[in-house]
Amino acid sequence: MYKVLIIDDEQPLREAIQILGEWDRLKVGEVLEAADGRAGLDMLRAYKPDLVMMDMKMPEMGGLELLKIIEQEFSELPVIVISGFNDFEYARQALRSNALDYLLKPINRQDLNQALQKGIDLLESRKQTRSESISRNITYNMSLPKLKEKLFLSLIERSYNKSADQTSMSLIGADDKGRYYGVLVLRVLNLKAVCEHRFNSDTELLSFAVANVFNEMTESGLTCFSFADPKEEREMIAVYDGIGADAREWQFRAGQLLRSVVTQLHALFGIISVGGQGAPALDPRKLADSYEEARIRAYSVDLLKLSGRSAVGMAEDRRALEIPSLTSRMALIKSSLENGNQHQAATLGSDYLRQIKSTAFFRIGDADRLLTELVVLFNDMAREHGVSEENMPNPGEKSLRAFGLKTDFSSFDELESVFAGILEHYSALIMQAASSPRSFDAQQIKDFIDNHYYEDIKISYFAEKYYLSREYLMKLFKQQFGYGIHEYVQKIRMDKALRLLNNPALKVQEISEMLGYKDKNYFSKAFRNYYGTSPSEYRNQPSEDQDNKD
């Protein structure tokens, strides 16, 4: 409800306004009165009304003087001027002082309420504008961190479009000359364990806690904005910046901050982490280079020396790592599992890790690549044995954890435990698939021949792959397609030979090689046996005869 103040030295006029005004309809809850300009000014200052109606000629302080004071002290206050003098000078002064309306005595109901409605409409409009402004400010302040995060990510991912966004850089102080920007990367090694024990399994809450530690430990002059990497669940990114010193000073101070944060996170929450720092630059578009440098340093920390402690990578490790091939061991592991010997498969895995442990170093990034390769190779092996895709995790921590597999490792011993858990999961899948009878569709062999007709196809390959005897496979294939396997291979090759011979640009020798025949003469003999004519004679036949063969 609004508050209106009437300032007039004539009591009958004040009473008339009280009676004629449609106060309820206009949402006016209180109507105050003052008998002169001086008293009116005091009431303005004391009660702060929303709208004023005032006479121009009053004792103590006239209307012209009061209007000037209102203009200075209450510039937004709507004023309706009332006067018994039809004097242009009063009207002109009222307009100069931004009076809302000018009414002449005697007041009539219609003019009064029209003027009051005009004032209330103005107040309502201002209220709506303020409300919208407040809402925009609240939304902006709430979304500002997300806007900054989005901007920093676009710079780090090299997707920032300067031509499409000319103003967003001001959000991060890019307009300031001499401001340096750099990146810190933090990887939480025991993420799952800490989340379960300290953060109710909420990774977002953990990320929030890490960001708070970064903010609280930031020194004067150095600012830091941290957020979770949306593509790497264990990774936190912190963009640091500072102005007023050179790059070496900010790099030194940011390095100190990172070491302090790593120590404090372990003390407060038991978080074991590795971190890396990227060099600062004046151009925020260089943040991508700083991020890559910081990440390489973090992931270059030697797992063999970590032993469950936090560490900061001081420099990029460019040493070449020579470790035994995992792919070469998978054939032996596969053989062990197919023979039902899970213990032997586990022993082969342990022996492989023992060889790695004997190397000079083994970085965090090397461990990530090893686990990814292990899952990819085991998925391929599982598919060969007909394991359903829904039973196979994808490379990546979230998928592994969805199958109940451990993914945390902050030492090489813990990495061995993760490796063993993955091996055990796939061992059970593959041994079960190898020991259970599976329905077989000869279409699988036909599809393989259709796509690999140019290779040396042997029935023994299918027998080993599908765990079926040679004789049984040949019988199933002929029952389904009316050809023996070798006959079908010959048919596919000869069908394709006709189409290739119709292309005069291809030589017979080239066609022979394209069909998988190493010897041109052998191809010619096979073609004659199949079609009763040689490839050269076929080419010399009239086109009608060739169409008949096609």
C-alpha positions in Angstrom: 0.0 0.0 0.0 1.1 3.5 -0.8 1.4 6.6 1.4 0.3 10.1 0.2 1.1 13.5 1.8 -1.2 16.5 1.3 0.5 19.9 2.0 -1.9 22.8 2.0 -2.7 25.6 4.4 -6.5 25.4 3.7 -8.1 22.7 5.9 -11.3 22.5 3.8 -9.2 21.7 0.7 -7.4 18.9 2.6 -10.7 17.5 3.8 -12.1 17.7 0.2 -9.2 15.7 -1.1 -9.6 13.1 1.7 -13.2 12.7 0.7 -12.9 12.8 -3.1 -9.9 10.5 -3.4 -10.6 6.8 -4.4 -7.9 5.6 -2.0 -8.8 1.9 -1.8 -8.9 1.5 -5.6 -5.6 3.3 -5.9 -3.9 1.1 -3.2 -3.3 4.0 -0.9 -3.2 2.9 2.7 -2.4 6.1 4.5 -3.1 9.8 3.8 -1.0 12.4 5.8 -1.6 16.1 6.1 0.6 19.2 6.6 -0.7 22.8 7.0 2.4 24.7 5.6 5.5 24.2 3.5 7.9 23.9 6.5 5.7 21.3 8.3 5.4 19.5 5.0 9.2 19.3 4.5 9.5 17.9 8.1 6.9 15.2 7.3 8.6 14.4 4.0 11.8 13.7 5.9 10.2 11.8 8.7 7.5 9.7 7.0 9.0 9.4 3.4 5.6 9.3 1.6 5.3 7.8 -1.9 3.4 10.7 -3.5 2.9 14.4 -2.5 0.1 16.8 -3.3 1.0 20.4 -2.5 -0.3 24.0 -2.8 1.9 26.6 -4.3 1.1 29.5 -2.0 1.6 28.7 1.7 3.0 30.3 4.8 6.4 29.5 6.3 7.7 28.1 3.0 6.1 28.6 -0.4 5.5 26.0 -3.0 8.3 27.2 -5.4 10.9 26.9 -2.6 9.6 23.5 -1.5 9.7 22.1 -5.0 13.3 23.0 -5.3 14.2 21.2 -2.1 12.1 18.2 -3.2 14.0 18.2 -6.5 17.3 18.1 -4.6 16.5 15.7 -1.7 13.7 13.5 -3.2 14.4 13.5 -6.9 12.3 10.4 -7.5 9.2 11.6 -5.6 6.1 12.2 -7.7 4.5 15.6 -7.0 1.1 16.9 -7.9 0.9 20.7 -7.7 -2.4 22.4 -6.7 -3.0 26.1 -6.9 -5.8 28.6 -6.9 -3.9 30.9 -9.2 -4.1 30.3 -12.9 -0.6 31.7 -13.2 1.8 30.5 -15.9 4.8 31.2 -13.7 3.6 28.6 -11.2 2.9 26.1 -13.9 6.3 26.7 -15.5 8.2 26.2 -12.2 6.2 23.0 -11.5 7.2 21.6 -14.9 10.9 22.6 -14.4 10.8 20.7 -11.1 9.4 17.6 -12.8 6.0 17.9 -11.2 3.8 15.0 -12.3 0.6 17.0 -12.8 -0.8 20.5 -12.2 -4.4 21.0 -10.8 -6.3 24.2 -10.4 -8.7 24.9 -7.5 -11.4 24.1 -6.9 -10.6 20.4 -7.2 -13.1 18.1 -8.8 -13.3 14.3 -8.3 -12.4 13.3 -11.9 -9.3 15.5 -12.2 -8.1 14.6 -8.8 -8.3 10.8 -9.3 -6.9 11.0 -12.8 -3.9 12.8 -11.4 -3.6 10.4 -8.5 -3.9 7.4 -10.9 -1.1 8.9 -13.0 1.1 9.0 -9.8 0.2 5.5 -8.8 0.9 4.2 -12.3 4.4 5.8 -12.2 5.1 4.2 -8.8 3.9 0.8 -10.0 6.1 1.1 -13.1 9.1 1.9 -10.9 8.4 -0.9 -8.6 8.2 -3.4 -11.5 11.4 -2.0 -12.9 13.2 -2.4 -9.6 11.9 -5.9 -9.1 13.1 -6.9 -12.6 16.4 -5.3 -11.9 16.8 -7.1 -8.6 15.9 -10.4 -10.2 18.4 -9.8 -13.0 21.1 -9.0 -10.4 20.3 -12.1 -8.3 20.3 -14.2 -11.4 23.5 -12.6 -12.6 25.3 -13.0 -9.3 24.2 -16.6 -9.0 25.2 -17.5 -12.6 28.4 -15.5 -12.5 30.6 -18.4 -11.3 29.1 -20.6 -14.0 29.7 -17.9 -16.7 33.3 -17.7 -15.5 33.7 -21.4 -15.5 32.2 -21.6 -19.1 34.6 -18.9 -20.3 37.7 -20.5 -18.7 36.7 -23.9 -20.2 36.3 -22.4 -23.6 39.8 -20.8 -23.3 41.3 -24.0 -22.0 39.7 -26.1 -24.8 40.7 -23.5 -27.4 37.0 -23.1 -28.4 36.7 -19.4 -27.4 35.2 -17.3 -30.2 36.4 -13.7 -29.8 34.2 -12.4 -32.7 31.1 -13.9 -31.1 31.8 -12.7 -27.6 33.3 -9.2 -27.2 32.2 -8.6 -23.6 32.7 -11.8 -21.6 36.5 -11.2 -21.1 35.7 -8.4 -18.7 34.3 -11.0 -16.3 37.8 -12.2 -15.6 39.5 -8.8 -15.6 41.0 -9.1 -19.0 40.7 -5.4 -19.5 43.3 -4.8 -16.8 46.8 -4.2 -18.2 49.6 -6.3 -16.8 47.3 -9.1 -15.4 48.8 -12.6 -15.7 46.8 -15.8 -16.0 47.9 -19.4 -15.3 46.4 -22.8 -14.5 46.8 -25.3 -11.6 45.6 -28.9 -12.1 44.8 -31.2 -9.1 44.0 -34.9 -9.5 42.3 -36.6 -6.5 43.7 -40.2 -6.3 41.4 -41.6 -3.6 38.2 -40.0 -4.9 35.8 -42.9 -4.2 37.1 -43.7 -0.7 37.0 -40.0 0.4 33.6 -39.4 -1.1 32.1 -42.4 0.7 33.6 -41.7 4.1 33.6 -37.9 4.2 31.1 -36.6 1.6 28.2 -39.0 1.5 29.3 -40.3 -1.9 28.7 -36.9 -3.4 31.6 -35.9 -5.8 30.1 -32.4 -6.3 30.3 -31.8 -2.6 34.0 -32.9 -2.6 34.7 -30.5 -5.5 33.0 -27.7 -3.6 35.2 -28.4 -0.6 38.4 -28.4 -2.7 37.4 -25.1 -4.3 36.8 -23.6 -0.9 40.3 -24.6 0.2 41.8 -23.0 -2.9 39.8 -19.8 -2.1 40.7 -19.7 1.6 44.4 -20.2 1.0 44.8 -17.7 -1.7 47.2 -14.9 -0.7 46.7 -11.2 -1.1 47.1 -10.1 -4.7 46.7 -13.6 -6.1 43.2 -14.6 -7.0 42.1 -18.2 -7.8 39.0 -19.5 -9.4 38.6 -23.3 -9.2 36.1 -25.8 -10.6 35.7 -29.5 -11.4 36.8 -30.6 -14.9 33.6 -31.8 -16.6 35.5 -34.3 -18.6 37.7 -35.8 -15.9 35.9 -36.8 -12.7 39.1 -36.8 -10.6 40.4 -33.5 -11.9 40.1 -30.0 -10.4 41.1 -26.9 -12.4 42.2 -23.7 -10.7 42.8 -20.6 -12.8 45.1 -18.1 -10.9 45.7 -14.5 -11.8 47.5 -11.5 -10.5 48.5 -8.0 -11.4 51.4 -5.8 -10.3 54.3 -8.2 -10.5 56.2 -10.2 -13.2 55.4 -13.7 -14.4 58.1 -15.4 -12.3 56.6 -13.8 -9.1 53.1 -15.1 -9.9 54.4 -18.5 -10.9 56.3 -18.8 -7.6 53.3 -17.7 -5.5 50.9 -20.0 -7.4 53.3 -22.9 -6.9 53.4 -22.2 -3.1 49.6 -22.1 -3.1 49.3 -25.5 -4.9 51.6 -27.1 -2.4 49.7 -25.6 0.5 46.4 -26.8 -0.9 47.6 -30.3 -1.4 48.9 -30.5 2.2 45.7 -28.9 3.6 43.4 -31.2 1.7 45.1 -34.2 3.2 45.0 -32.8 6.7 41.3 -31.8 6.5 39.7 -34.6 4.5 42.4 -37.3 4.0 42.5 -36.4 0.3 45.5 -37.9 -1.5 46.3 -35.9 -4.6 48.8 -34.9 -7.2 49.1 -31.5 -8.7 50.8 -29.6 -11.5 51.3 -26.0 -12.4 51.3 -24.2 -15.8 53.2 -21.0 -16.5 51.3 -17.7 -16.4 50.9 -15.4 -19.4 49.4 -11.9 -20.0 47.0 -13.1 -22.7 44.2 -15.2 -21.2 43.9 -17.1 -24.5 47.2 -18.7 -23.5 45.4 -20.6 -20.7 45.2 -23.6 -22.9 49.0 -23.9 -23.0 49.2 -23.4 -19.2 46.5 -26.1 -18.6 48.3 -28.6 -20.8 51.6 -27.9 -19.0 50.0 -28.2 -15.6 48.2 -31.5 -16.5 51.4 -33.0 -17.9 53.2 -32.2 -14.7 50.5 -33.6 -12.5 50.3 -36.8 -14.5 54.1 -37.1 -14.7 54.3 -37.9 -10.9 56.0 -41.2 -10.5 53.6 -43.7 -9.0 56.4 -46.0 -7.9 57.6 -43.3 -5.5 54.2 -42.0 -4.4 53.4 -44.7 -1.8 50.0 -43.2 -0.9 51.2 -39.6 -0.3 50.3 -36.4 -2.1 52.8 -34.8 -4.4 53.2 -31.9 -6.8 54.9 -32.5 -10.2 57.7 -30.0 -10.5 58.5 -30.5 -14.2 57.3 -32.4 -17.3 58.8 -35.9 -17.4 59.9 -36.5 -21.0 61.6 -39.8 -20.5 60.6 -42.6 -22.7 59.1 -45.5 -20.8 59.8 -49.0 -22.0 57.5 -51.5 -20.5 56.5 -55.0 -21.7 53.6 -55.2 -24.1 50.2 -56.0 -22.5 48.8 -57.1 -25.8 51.3 -60.0 -26.1 50.3 -61.3 -22.7 46.6 -61.3 -23.5 46.9 -64.4 -25.8 48.3 -66.4 -22.8 45.7 -65.0 -20.5 42.9 -65.9 -23.0 44.3 -69.4 -23.3 44.3 -69.9 -19.6 40.7 -68.7 -19.2 39.5 -70.9 -22.0 41.0 -73.8 -20.3 39.3 -72.9 -17.1 42.5 -71.9 -15.3 41.7 -68.6 -13.6 44.6 -68.9 -11.2 47.1 -69.1 -14.1 45.5 -66.0 -15.7 45.9 -64.1 -12.5 49.5 -65.2 -12.2 50.2 -64.0 -15.7 48.8 -60.6 -14.8 50.9 -60.4 -11.6 54.0 -61.3 -13.4 53.3 -58.6 -15.9 52.9 -56.0 -13.2 56.0 -57.2 -11.5 58.0 -56.5 -14.6 56.5 -52.9 -14.7 57.5 -52.5 -11.0 61.1 -53.2 -11.8 61.3 -50.3 -14.3 62.9 -47.0 -13.4 59.7 -45.1 -13.2 55.9 -45.4 -13.9 53.9 -42.2 -14.1 50.2 -41.6 -13.1 49.4 -41.1 -16.8 51.1 -44.4 -17.7 48.8 -46.2 -15.1 45.7 -44.6 -16.6 46.7 -45.8 -20.1 47.4 -49.3 -18.8 44.0 -49.6 -17.3 42.3 -48.3 -20.4 44.2 -50.7 -22.6 43.3 -53.6 -20.2 39.6 -52.9 -20.5 39.7 -52.5 -24.3 41.6 -55.8 -24.8 39.3 -57.7 -22.4 36.2 -56.3 -24.1 37.5 -57.6 -27.4 38.2 -61.0 -25.8 34.8 -61.1 -24.2 33.1 -60.3 -27.5 34.9 -63.2 -29.2 33.3 -65.5 -26.6 29.8 -64.0 -27.1 29.6 -62.0 -23.9 26.8 -59.5 -24.0 27.8 -55.9 -24.2 25.7 -55.0 -21.2 28.0 -57.1 -19.1 31.1 -55.3 -20.3 32.2 -51.9 -18.8 33.5 -49.2 -21.0 36.9 -47.7 -20.5 36.5 -45.0 -17.8 36.1 -44.9 -14.1 32.3 -44.3 -13.9 31.6 -47.4 -16.0 34.0 -49.6 -14.0 32.5 -48.5 -10.7 29.0 -49.2 -12.0 30.2 -52.9 -12.2 31.5 -52.7 -8.6 35.1 -52.4 -9.6 37.7 -50.5 -7.6 39.3 -47.5 -9.4 41.2 -45.6 -6.7 45.0 -46.0 -6.6 47.5 -43.8 -4.8 50.4 -46.3 -4.9 51.6 -49.0 -7.2 50.3 -51.7 -4.8 46.8 -50.2 -5.1 47.1 -50.1 -8.8 47.9 -53.9 -8.7 44.6 -54.3 -6.7 42.6 -52.4 -9.4 44.3 -54.4 -12.1 43.5 -57.7 -10.4 39.8 -56.7 -9.8 39.3 -56.0 -13.5 41.0 -59.2 -14.5 38.9 -61.2 -12.1 35.7 -59.6 -13.4 36.5 -60.5 -17.0 37.8 -63.9 -16.1 34.4 -64.9 -14.7 32.6 -63.6 -17.7 34.9 -65.3 -20.2 35.1 -68.6 -18.4 31.3 -68.8 -18.1 30.9 -68.0 -21.8 33.5 -70.5 -22.8 31.9 -73.3 -20.7 28.3 -72.7 -21.7 26.8 -73.9 -25.0 25.9 -71.1 -27.5 23.5 -71.1 -30.4 25.4 -70.7 -33.6 24.2 -69.0 -36.8 26.2 -69.9 -40.0 25.3 -66.4 -41.2 28.3 -65.2 -39.1 30.7 -67.3 -41.3 28.9 -66.0 -44.5 29.3 -62.4 -43.4 33.0 -62.9 -42.7 33.5 -64.5 -46.2 31.6 -61.7 -47.9 34.0 -59.1 -46.3 37.2 -61.1 -46.3 37.0 -63.2 -49.6 40.4 -62.0 -50.7 42.1 -63.6 -47.6 43.3 -67.1 -47.1 40.2 -68.4 -45.4 40.5 -71.7 -43.5 37.7 -73.7 -41.9 40.0 -74.3 -38.8 39.7 -70.5 -38.1 35.9 -70.8 -37.6 36.2 -74.0 -35.7 38.5 -72.4 -33.1 36.5 -69.2 -32.9 33.1 -70.8 -32.4 34.3 -74.0 -30.5 32.6 -76.3 -33.0 34.1 -79.1 -35.0 35.1 -78.7 -38.6 32.6 -81.2 -39.8 29.7 -79.7 -37.9 30.4 -76.2 -39.2 30.6 -77.4 -42.8 27.3 -79.3 -42.4 25.5 -76.3 -40.9 26.7 -73.9 -43.5 25.6 -76.2 -46.4 22.2 -76.8 -44.9 21.6 -73.0 -44.6 23.1 -71.8 -47.9 23.4 -74.8 -50.2 27.1 -74.4 -50.6 30.1 -75.8 -48.8 32.3 -73.2 -47.2 35.1 -73.5 -49.8 32.5 -73.6 -52.6 31.0 -70.3 -51.3 34.4 -68.7 -51.1 35.0 -69.7 -54.8 31.6 -68.4 -55.8 32.1 -65.0 -54.2 35.5 -64.7 -55.8 34.3 -65.6 -59.3 31.2 -63.3 -59.1 33.5 -60.4 -58.2 36.0 -61.5 -61.0 33.3 -61.0 -63.6 32.6 -57.5 -62.5 36.2 -56.6 -62.3 37.0 -58.0 -65.8 34.3 -55.7 -67.2 36.6 -52.8 -66.2 39.1 -52.6 -69.1 41.4 -50.4 -67.0 42.3 -53.3 -64.7 44.9 -55.9 -65.8 44.3 -59.6 -65.2 47.3 -59.6 -62.8 45.7 -56.8 -60.8 42.4 -58.5 -60.6 44.1 -61.8 -59.5 45.7 -60.0 -56.6 42.5 -58.2 -55.6 40.7 -61.5 -55.3 43.4 -63.0 -53.2 45.2 -65.1 -55.8 49.0 -64.7 -55.6 49.5 -66.5 -58.9 47.9 -65.1 -62.1 48.0 -68.5 -63.8 46.2 -70.1 -60.8 43.5 -67.5 -61.1 43.1 -68.1 -64.8 42.8 -71.8 -64.2 40.2 -71.4 -61.5 38.2 -69.0 -63.7 38.3 -71.4 -66.6 37.1 -74.3 -64.4 34.3 -72.2 -63.1 33.1 -70.5 -66.3 34.6 -72.7 -69.1 36.7 -69.8 -70.5 39.8 -67.9 -69.6 39.7 -64.3 -68.2 41.2 -63.0 -71.5 38.8 -64.9 -73.6 35.9 -63.6 -71.5 37.0 -60.1 -72.1 37.0 -60.7 -75.9 33.5 -62.1 -75.9 30.7 -59.9 -77.2 29.0 -57.8 -74.5 25.8 -59.8 -74.8 27.6 -63.0 -73.8 29.1 -61.1 -70.8 25.7 -59.9 -69.8 24.4 -63.4 -69.8 27.1 -64.5 -67.4 26.4 -61.5 -65.2 
